[in-house]
């Protein structure tokens, strides 16, 4: 039986996006993921769009856009919850959990104190642990 779309190996472009995401280059990550997202459908489209939205949420947070960050930290994980727990070598379930913790922390701080966010809460993209 052929692998499902999420069971395939990550493309070099996705590997680049992962490096950008984990390096805090969220705008660049968005650009890289957008190229992948545009032509996809189904589960991979949700995967790429969800990753893209979490990256843009982090970009908004860094730039002081509370509403943009909060909204995308809700919508991105909502898309990712439609995807397998692991997709293209990314631990999607872990990212969804981390994004939820980040969103709750951001809401607790509020717009005036959003810059005080604990940097340890910034999600990273991981490979699933065996």
C-alpha positions in Angstrom: 0.0 0.0 0.0 1.5 3.4 -0.9 2.2 5.8 1.9 -0.3 8.5 2.8 0.8 12.1 1.9 1.9 12.7 5.6 4.0 9.5 5.6 6.3 10.8 2.8 9.8 12.2 3.4 10.0 15.9 3.9 11.0 17.9 0.9 14.2 20.1 0.9 11.8 23.1 1.0 10.1 21.8 4.1 13.4 21.1 5.7 14.4 24.7 4.9 11.1 26.0 6.4 11.8 23.9 9.6 15.2 25.4 10.0 13.8 28.9 9.4 11.0 28.3 12.0 13.4 26.9 14.6 15.8 29.8 13.9 13.2 32.4 14.6 13.1 33.4 10.9 9.3 33.3 10.9 8.7 35.7 8.0 11.1 33.7 5.8 9.5 30.5 7.0 6.1 31.9 6.0 7.5 32.6 2.5 8.9 29.1 2.1 5.7 27.4 3.4 3.5 29.5 1.2 5.2 28.1 -1.9 4.4 24.6 -0.6 0.9 25.4 0.5 -0.4 27.0 -2.6 -0.5 23.9 -4.8 -1.6 21.4 -2.2 -5.0 20.0 -1.1 -6.4 17.9 1.6 -4.2 17.0 4.6 -1.0 18.5 3.3 -2.7 21.8 2.6 -4.0 21.9 6.2 -0.5 20.9 7.4 1.4 23.6 5.5 -1.3 26.3 6.2 -1.3 25.4 9.9 2.5 25.6 10.1 2.5 28.9 8.2 -0.1 30.4 10.5 1.9 29.5 13.6 5.0 31.0 12.1 3.1 34.2 11.2 1.7 34.3 14.8 5.2 34.3 16.2 6.2 37.0 13.7 3.3 39.1 14.9 4.1 38.5 18.5 7.7 39.6 18.0 6.4 42.8 16.2 3.9 43.6 19.0 0.7 42.7 17.1 -1.2 41.0 19.9 -4.5 40.4 18.0 -2.6 39.0 15.0 -0.6 36.6 17.2 -3.5 35.5 19.3 -5.8 34.8 16.3 -3.2 32.9 14.4 -2.3 30.9 17.5 -5.9 29.8 17.5 -6.4 29.2 13.8 -3.1 27.5 13.0 -3.5 24.7 15.6 -7.1 24.3 14.5 -5.9 23.4 11.0 -3.1 21.2 12.4 -5.6 19.2 14.5 -7.1 18.0 11.2 -3.7 16.4 10.3 -2.0 13.2 11.4 -0.1 13.5 14.7 3.1 13.2 12.6 3.3 14.6 9.1 6.3 14.8 6.8 8.5 14.0 9.8 7.1 16.8 12.0 5.6 16.1 15.4 2.4 17.9 14.7 0.7 16.9 18.0 3.6 18.4 20.0 3.4 21.7 18.0 -0.4 21.9 18.6 0.2 21.5 22.3 3.1 24.0 22.4 1.0 26.6 20.5 -1.8 26.1 22.9 0.4 26.8 25.9 1.9 29.8 24.2 -1.5 31.2 23.3 -2.7 30.8 27.0 0.4 32.5 28.3 -0.1 35.4 25.8 -3.7 35.8 26.8 -2.7 35.8 30.5 -0.2 38.5 29.9 -2.4 40.6 27.7 -1.5 43.1 25.0 0.3 45.5 27.4 2.7 42.9 28.7 3.0 40.6 25.7 6.8 41.4 25.4 7.3 39.7 28.8 6.4 36.3 27.3 8.7 33.5 28.6 11.0 32.8 25.6 11.1 29.1 26.6 7.4 28.9 25.5 8.3 29.6 21.8 7.5 26.4 19.9 10.1 24.6 17.8 9.4 22.0 15.2 10.5 18.5 16.3 10.7 15.1 14.9 8.6 12.6 16.9 10.3 10.7 19.6 10.3 6.9 19.0 
